[in-house]
Amino acid sequence: MQKIATKIFICASVLFGVLGIIMVLTNTDPGEGDTGLEKVIGKLFMVTVFVILSSFALSVAGKYLNGKS
């Protein structure tokens, strides 16, 4: 499970970086009369934040739980 969580963490981190670059290049600011595409990019950006946090927690928890089992 730790390997799966780590792979998800890596993929989500890369996607987070790509979406961040897209947001900077397209000058996307939240709440500024966004178009449909800008809203989708902003929501995907937030989704990657939550995926990164949860997969990181699972990866760390898996590391410590494997040592205690």
Backbone hydrogen bonds in HBPLUS format (Angstrom, degrees):
<---DONOR---> <-ACCEPTOR-->    atom                        ^
c    i                          cat <-CA-CA->   ^        H-A-AA   ^      H-
h    n   atom  resd res      DA  || num        DHA   H-A  angle D-A-AA Bond
n    s   type  num  typ     dist DA aas  dist angle  dist       angle   num
A0005-ALA N   A0001-MET O   2.97 MM   4  6.20 166.2  1.99 152.7 156.3     1
A0006-THR N   A0002-GLN O   2.90 MM   4  6.05 150.7  1.99 143.4 151.8     2
A0007-LYS N   A0003-LYS O   2.96 MM   4  6.18 155.6  2.02 145.6 151.7     3
A0008-ILE N   A0004-ILE O   2.94 MM   4  6.19 160.7  1.97 152.7 158.1     4
A0009-PHE N   A0005-ALA O   2.89 MM   4  6.05 153.3  1.97 141.5 149.4     5
A0010-ILE N   A0006-THR O   2.97 MM   4  6.21 155.9  2.02 147.6 153.2     6
A0011-CYS N   A0007-LYS O   2.97 MM   4  6.21 168.9  1.98 153.1 155.8     7
A0012-ALA N   A0008-ILE O   2.86 MM   4  5.96 164.6  1.89 152.4 157.1     8
A0013-SER N   A0009-PHE O   2.91 MM   4  6.00 148.0  2.02 140.9 150.1     9
A0014-VAL N   A0010-ILE O   3.02 MM   4  6.29 155.5  2.08 149.7 155.5    10
A0015-LEU N   A0011-CYS O   2.96 MM   4  6.21 164.3  1.99 150.5 155.1    11
A0016-PHE N   A0012-ALA O   2.80 MM   4  5.92 151.7  1.88 143.2 151.5    12
A0017-GLY N   A0013-SER O   3.02 MM   4  6.26 155.9  2.08 144.1 149.7    13
A0018-VAL N   A0014-VAL O   2.95 MM   4  6.25 160.4  1.99 152.6 157.8    14
A0019-LEU N   A0015-LEU O   2.85 MM   4  6.02 169.2  1.86 154.8 157.8    15
A0020-GLY N   A0016-PHE O   2.90 MM   4  6.01 151.0  1.98 143.0 151.7    16
A0021-ILE N   A0017-GLY O   2.96 MM   4  6.21 155.1  2.03 146.9 152.9    17
A0022-ILE N   A0018-VAL O   2.94 MM   4  6.24 158.4  1.99 150.0 156.2    18
A0023-MET N   A0019-LEU O   2.86 MM   4  6.09 155.3  1.92 147.0 153.7    19
A0024-VAL N   A0020-GLY O   3.00 MM   4  6.26 152.0  2.09 145.3 152.5    20
A0025-LEU N   A0021-ILE O   2.88 MM   4  6.09 165.3  1.90 154.5 158.5    21
A0026-THR N   A0022-ILE O   2.93 MM   4  6.00 152.5  2.01 148.7 155.3    22
A0028-THR N   A0023-MET O   2.94 MM   5  5.01 166.1  1.96 149.2 153.1    23
A0027-ASN N   A0024-VAL O   3.25 MM   3  5.02 154.8  2.32  96.7 104.0    24
A0039-LYS N   A0035-THR O   3.07 MM   4  6.31 151.8  2.15 149.8 157.3    25
A0040-VAL N   A0036-GLY O   3.05 MM   4  6.32 156.3  2.10 147.4 153.7    26
A0041-ILE N   A0037-LEU O   2.93 MM   4  6.18 162.7  1.96 152.5 157.0    27
A0042-GLY N   A0038-GLU O   2.96 MM   4  6.08 158.0  2.01 142.3 148.6    28
A0043-LYS N   A0039-LYS O   2.90 MM   4  6.11 154.4  1.96 147.1 154.1    29
A0044-LEU N   A0040-VAL O   2.87 MM   4  6.06 161.1  1.90 152.1 157.5    30
A0045-PHE N   A0041-ILE O   2.92 MM   4  6.05 149.9  2.01 143.7 152.3    31
A0046-MET N   A0042-GLY O   3.10 MM   4  6.39 153.2  2.17 142.2 148.2    32
A0047-VAL N   A0043-LYS O   2.90 MM   4  6.17 153.9  1.97 148.5 156.3    33
A0048-THR N   A0044-LEU O   2.96 MM   4  6.22 157.6  2.01 148.9 153.9    34
A0049-VAL N   A0045-PHE O   3.24 MM   4  6.57 144.2  2.37 138.6 147.9    35
A0050-PHE N   A0046-MET O   3.21 MM   4  6.60 159.1  2.25 151.6 155.0    36
A0051-VAL N   A0047-VAL O   2.92 MM   4  6.21 155.2  1.98 153.0 160.9    37
A0052-ILE N   A0048-THR O   2.86 MM   4  5.92 159.1  1.90 146.3 151.9    38
A0053-LEU N   A0049-VAL O   3.00 MM   4  6.24 165.1  2.02 150.4 154.2    39
A0054-SER N   A0050-PHE O   3.02 MM   4  6.10 166.3  2.04 145.8 149.8    40
A0055-SER N   A0051-VAL O   2.90 MM   4  5.90 163.6  1.93 148.9 154.2    41
A0056-PHE N   A0052-ILE O   2.93 MM   4  5.93 151.8  2.01 144.7 152.8    42
A0057-ALA N   A0053-LEU O   3.05 MM   4  6.21 156.7  2.10 142.5 148.7    43
A0058-LEU N   A0054-SER O   2.95 MM   4  6.20 157.3  2.00 146.8 153.0    44
A0059-SER N   A0055-SER O   2.88 MM   4  6.00 154.4  1.95 142.7 149.9    45
A0060-VAL N   A0056-PHE O   2.96 MM   4  6.17 164.0  1.98 152.4 156.0    46
A0061-ALA N   A0057-ALA O   2.85 MM   4  5.95 163.8  1.88 149.0 154.5    47
A0062-GLY N   A0058-LEU O   2.80 MM   4  5.84 155.0  1.86 143.5 150.7    48
A0063-LYS N   A0059-SER O   3.07 MM   4  6.26 148.1  2.18 139.5 147.6    49
A0064-TYR N   A0060-VAL O   3.14 MM   4  6.48 160.9  2.18 152.5 156.0    50
A0065-LEU N   A0061-ALA O   2.79 MM   4  5.92 152.8  1.87 151.2 159.9    51
A0066-ASN N   A0062-GLY O   2.97 MM   4  5.92 152.0  2.05 142.0 148.0    52
A0068-LYS N   A0065-LEU O   3.26 MM   3  5.14 133.2  2.49  92.7 104.8    53
A0069-SER N   A0065-LEU O   3.09 MM   4  6.13 132.8  2.33 145.5 155.4    54
